[in-house]
Amino acid sequence: MIPDKNAAIELLKLAGCSDKIISHCIMVSDFARELAGKIHQKGYAVDIELVQIGALLHDIGRSQTHDIRHGVEGVILAKEFGLDDRIVDIIRTHIGAGITPEDTVSLGLPPDRYIPLTLEEKIVAHADNLVEDDFIVSISEKVEILRKKGRGENIIEKIIKLNNEIENMID
């Protein structure tokens, strides 16, 4: 099932997401939809509705935890709600620019695919990277934020690479 926008927001509420998380999800969804539209105009096959709804629901797991496991918790909730597998995949793969299989072990995540592969997954991950709470930042601002938080250069490099991939589709 792929809910419409209002139903997706109701699912976030039902799951127990705070107003702050819901506001963030709406901002990511709006930004992701805008990016998807631009990419579609350049001739790429992108499911704009899937991007919009996947982005709305990407942080549903934050109703359970705010750590790295929110993606895993979101997958559990999405499956309980009977959401389309493509939405489940967006939720699983939205963190940063993906989590490598090697990193899943050190992070204590269950074995699974955490790297965004489809265009829709990549757009949502990218939009989420550039939305800080409820405002959009540039990639250079995001890099500075990540460095101040002490994130590793390998994470920053993956986010820059994803940014460049999306930007190249728009330009």
TIFI-597581 format. One record per residue (C-alpha): residue number from 0; residue in one letter; x, y, z. Coordinates in pm, whole numbers, always signed. Example, Ala and Ser with C-alpha at 12.3 -4.5 7.8 and 13.67 -1.06 7.14 Angstrom:
<atoms>
+-----+---------+--------+--------+--------+
! num ! residuo !      u !      v !      w !
+-----+---------+--------+--------+--------+
!   0 !       A !  +1230 !   -450 !   +780 !
!   1 !       S !  +1367 !   -106 !   +714 !
+-----+---------+--------+--------+--------+
</atoms>
This chain:
<atoms>
+-----+---------+--------+--------+--------+
! num ! residuo !      u !      v !      w !
+-----+---------+--------+--------+--------+
!   0 !       M !     +0 !     +0 !     +0 !
!   1 !       I !   +113 !   +354 !    -80 !
!   2 !       P !    -96 !   +598 !   +123 !
!   3 !       D !   -175 !   +950 !     +5 !
!   4 !       K !    -12 !  +1247 !   +177 !
!   5 !       N !   -281 !  +1291 !   +444 !
!   6 !       A !   -289 !   +920 !   +526 !
!   7 !       A !    +92 !   +915 !   +551 !
!   8 !       I !    +83 !  +1202 !   +800 !
!   9 !       E !   -183 !  +1013 !   +999 !
!  10 !       L !    +48 !   +707 !  +1005 !
!  11 !       L !   +328 !   +924 !  +1149 !
!  12 !       K !    +87 !  +1040 !  +1421 !
!  13 !       L !    -41 !   +688 !  +1484 !
!  14 !       A !   +317 !   +565 !  +1522 !
!  15 !       G !   +374 !   +835 !  +1784 !
!  16 !       C !   +600 !  +1079 !  +1598 !
!  17 !       S !   +634 !  +1422 !  +1757 !
!  18 !       D !   +516 !  +1737 !  +1580 !
!  19 !       K !   +884 !  +1828 !  +1527 !
!  20 !       I !   +951 !  +1498 !  +1345 !
!  21 !       I !   +634 !  +1535 !  +1138 !
!  22 !       S !   +734 !  +1889 !  +1041 !
!  23 !       H !  +1077 !  +1761 !   +937 !
!  24 !       C !   +921 !  +1479 !   +734 !
!  25 !       I !   +691 !  +1723 !   +552 !
!  26 !       M !   +988 !  +1947 !   +468 !
!  27 !       V !  +1192 !  +1651 !   +340 !
!  28 !       S !   +892 !  +1533 !   +138 !
!  29 !       D !   +835 !  +1872 !    -23 !
!  30 !       F !  +1204 !  +1910 !   -106 !
!  31 !       A !  +1233 !  +1552 !   -237 !
!  32 !       R !   +925 !  +1602 !   -454 !
!  33 !       E !  +1078 !  +1919 !   -598 !
!  34 !       L !  +1404 !  +1736 !   -675 !
!  35 !       A !  +1215 !  +1443 !   -829 !
!  36 !       G !  +1020 !  +1683 !  -1050 !
!  37 !       K !  +1340 !  +1845 !  -1177 !
!  38 !       I !  +1497 !  +1505 !  -1242 !
!  39 !       H !  +1183 !  +1388 !  -1422 !
!  40 !       Q !  +1193 !  +1699 !  -1643 !
!  41 !       K !  +1546 !  +1600 !  -1748 !
!  42 !       G !  +1410 !  +1274 !  -1882 !
!  43 !       Y !  +1483 !  +1036 !  -1595 !
!  44 !       A !  +1217 !   +783 !  -1499 !
!  45 !       V !  +1131 !   +867 !  -1141 !
!  46 !       D !   +815 !   +785 !   -945 !
!  47 !       I !   +738 !  +1126 !   -796 !
!  48 !       E !   +450 !   +999 !   -580 !
!  49 !       L !   +673 !   +725 !   -434 !
!  50 !       V !   +940 !   +985 !   -356 !
!  51 !       Q !   +687 !  +1215 !   -189 !
!  52 !       I !   +528 !   +947 !    +30 !
!  53 !       G !   +856 !   +766 !   +101 !
!  54 !       A !  +1006 !  +1095 !   +216 !
!  55 !       L !   +704 !  +1165 !   +434 !
!  56 !       L !   +746 !   +831 !   +607 !
!  57 !       H !  +1128 !   +808 !   +609 !
!  58 !       D !  +1160 !   +893 !   +981 !
!  59 !       I !   +859 !   +699 !  +1113 !
!  60 !       G !  +1104 !   +495 !  +1322 !
!  61 !       R !  +1191 !   +807 !  +1521 !
!  62 !       S !   +871 !   +738 !  +1711 !
!  63 !       Q !  +1069 !   +453 !  +1871 !
!  64 !       T !  +1429 !   +583 !  +1884 !
!  65 !       H !  +1641 !   +875 !  +1767 !
!  66 !       D !  +1959 !   +677 !  +1716 !
!  67 !       I !  +2084 !   +502 !  +1403 !
!  68 !       R !  +1835 !   +220 !  +1462 !
!  69 !       H !  +1542 !   +447 !  +1368 !
!  70 !       G !  +1569 !   +312 !  +1014 !
!  71 !       V !  +1534 !    -46 !  +1137 !
!  72 !       E !  +1246 !    +49 !  +1368 !
!  73 !       G !  +1083 !   +233 !  +1078 !
!  74 !       V !  +1100 !    -81 !   +864 !
!  75 !       I !   +924 !   -278 !  +1137 !
!  76 !       L !   +647 !    -18 !  +1163 !
!  77 !       A !   +612 !    +13 !   +785 !
!  78 !       K !   +565 !   -362 !   +753 !
!  79 !       E !   +312 !   -362 !  +1038 !
!  80 !       F !   +119 !    -89 !   +854 !
!  81 !       G !   +127 !   -295 !   +534 !
!  82 !       L !   +321 !    -36 !   +336 !
!  83 !       D !   +453 !   -108 !    -12 !
!  84 !       D !   +798 !   -271 !    -16 !
!  85 !       R !   +938 !    +30 !   -204 !
!  86 !       I !   +841 !   +254 !    +89 !
!  87 !       V !  +1001 !     +5 !   +328 !
!  88 !       D !  +1321 !    +20 !   +121 !
!  89 !       I !  +1325 !   +401 !   +130 !
!  90 !       I !  +1291 !   +394 !   +509 !
!  91 !       R !  +1570 !   +137 !   +542 !
!  92 !       T !  +1816 !   +317 !   +313 !
!  93 !       H !  +1759 !   +686 !   +391 !
!  94 !       I !  +2027 !   +732 !   +657 !
!  95 !       G !  +2313 !   +949 !   +530 !
!  96 !       A !  +2410 !   +816 !   +191 !
!  97 !       G !  +2366 !   +459 !   +306 !
!  98 !       I !  +2533 !   +228 !   +553 !
!  99 !       T !  +2781 !    -26 !   +419 !
! 100 !       P !  +2755 !   -393 !   +516 !
! 101 !       E !  +3083 !   -356 !   +707 !
! 102 !       D !  +2946 !    -63 !   +907 !
! 103 !       T !  +2626 !   -249 !   +997 !
! 104 !       V !  +2831 !   -487 !  +1211 !
! 105 !       S !  +3005 !   -211 !  +1408 !
! 106 !       L !  +2674 !    -23 !  +1446 !
! 107 !       G !  +2493 !   -333 !  +1571 !
! 108 !       L !  +2236 !   -328 !  +1291 !
! 109 !       P !  +2080 !   -649 !  +1163 !
! 110 !       P !  +2215 !   -770 !   +828 !
! 111 !       D !  +2023 !   -603 !   +545 !
! 112 !       R !  +2066 !   -361 !   +255 !
! 113 !       Y !  +2111 !     -6 !   +383 !
! 114 !       I !  +2256 !   +150 !    +67 !
! 115 !       P !  +2011 !   +347 !   -152 !
! 116 !       L !  +2006 !   +191 !   -498 !
! 117 !       T !  +1694 !   +313 !   -675 !
! 118 !       L !  +1660 !   +670 !   -791 !
! 119 !       E !  +1370 !   +720 !   -550 !
! 120 !       E !  +1577 !   +593 !   -255 !
! 121 !       K !  +1866 !   +821 !   -350 !
! 122 !       I !  +1645 !  +1128 !   -384 !
! 123 !       V !  +1491 !  +1077 !    -39 !
! 124 !       A !  +1830 !  +1014 !   +125 !
! 125 !       H !  +1971 !  +1324 !    -43 !
! 126 !       A !  +1675 !  +1545 !    +51 !
! 127 !       D !  +1696 !  +1424 !   +411 !
! 128 !       N !  +2069 !  +1502 !   +417 !
! 129 !       L !  +2003 !  +1864 !   +321 !
! 130 !       V !  +1708 !  +1926 !   +554 !
! 131 !       E !  +1819 !  +2025 !   +902 !
! 132 !       D !  +1511 !  +2001 !  +1122 !
! 133 !       D !  +1280 !  +2208 !   +900 !
! 134 !       F !  +1509 !  +2416 !   +678 !
! 135 !       I !  +1723 !  +2334 !   +376 !
! 136 !       V !  +2101 !  +2374 !   +385 !
! 137 !       S !  +2358 !  +2369 !   +106 !
! 138 !       I !  +2595 !  +2075 !    +70 !
! 139 !       S !  +2882 !  +2290 !   +201 !
! 140 !       E !  +2676 !  +2383 !   +508 !
! 141 !       K !  +2590 !  +2015 !   +560 !
! 142 !       V !  +2957 !  +1917 !   +542 !
! 143 !       E !  +3040 !  +2183 !   +803 !
! 144 !       I !  +2759 !  +2058 !  +1030 !
! 145 !       L !  +2884 !  +1700 !   +999 !
! 146 !       R !  +3243 !  +1801 !  +1076 !
! 147 !       K !  +3131 !  +1994 !  +1385 !
! 148 !       K !  +2945 !  +1681 !  +1498 !
! 149 !       G !  +3266 !  +1480 !  +1452 !
! 150 !       R !  +3136 !  +1261 !  +1170 !
! 151 !       G !  +3403 !  +1074 !   +980 !
! 152 !       E !  +3533 !  +1179 !   +642 !
! 153 !       N !  +3406 !   +855 !   +488 !
! 154 !       I !  +3048 !   +954 !   +578 !
! 155 !       I !  +3102 !  +1305 !   +446 !
! 156 !       E !  +3250 !  +1170 !   +122 !
! 157 !       K !  +2947 !   +943 !    +67 !
! 158 !       I !  +2708 !  +1235 !   +122 !
! 159 !       I !  +2904 !  +1455 !   -119 !
! 160 !       K !  +2909 !  +1176 !   -379 !
! 161 !       L !  +2530 !  +1132 !   -352 !
! 162 !       N !  +2485 !  +1510 !   -374 !
! 163 !       N !  +2693 !  +1520 !   -691 !
! 164 !       E !  +2500 !  +1230 !   -844 !
! 165 !       I !  +2165 !  +1404 !   -786 !
! 166 !       E !  +2293 !  +1746 !   -893 !
! 167 !       N !  +2433 !  +1599 !  -1217 !
! 168 !       M !  +2087 !  +1472 !  -1305 !
! 169 !       I !  +1937 !  +1817 !  -1257 !
! 170 !       D !  +2202 !  +2024 !  -1437 !
+-----+---------+--------+--------+--------+
</atoms>
